[in-house]
Amino acid sequence: MIKALVFDMDGVIIDSEPLHAEISEGVLKELGGQPAERELYEFVGVRNEEMWAILKERHKLKESVEEILALHEKHKRRRFTEEPIEPVEGIPELIREAKSKNLKIALATSSPKFLAEIILERLNLYSFFDILIAASDISRAKPDPEIYLKAAEKLGVRPEECIAVEDSYYGMMAAINAGMKCIVYDNPNAGNMEKSKADYVVASITEIDLDSIIG
């Protein structure tokens, strides 16, 4: 029996991949890098620490990863605090429906916790979440199952009693490796990905039918 929904954030709660790519590209250019077209999209689902370690070497940036992360955080705070954001279509309704069915709800994101909190607060969704697991809470990034195993543990349920909602290959594999079922939202901004291992694939969050899924 399904007792919990565990949501990825970027690309699922908010269609933020284009925003993150835009922000990261701006930071890279500010530091003297010359990003190739859509280069930043190859890091969908990858933690910022790992992304900037790669980009630092690739673009021969003189700043330390820590300095780059601080600049990146500054840009993200401004963008997500001061400019309009919208949830992915169907997400508020799905979360409210899950809560009405007494399902536990968690966030499992590779993004920093401060950003997750800002986004959920601005979308008026924060109060629906029982727990938030973010980049600072884990030592191994998706597709390692750590983030989903920790979410299940904190919720007090078994992984097999959870369904993850993801939009990236690494995220899908992290959930599956944890022993969870996985709904993949085929977000066009997440790029093409292998989805055959997903339990459900939807073109829109509005297609998710909780009654048929939770049993």
Summary of the structure (lengths in Angstrom):
residues: 215
radius of gyration: 16.8
end to end distance: 6.4
largest distance: 54.3
contacts: 702
relative contact order: 0.19
helix: 50%
strand: 13%
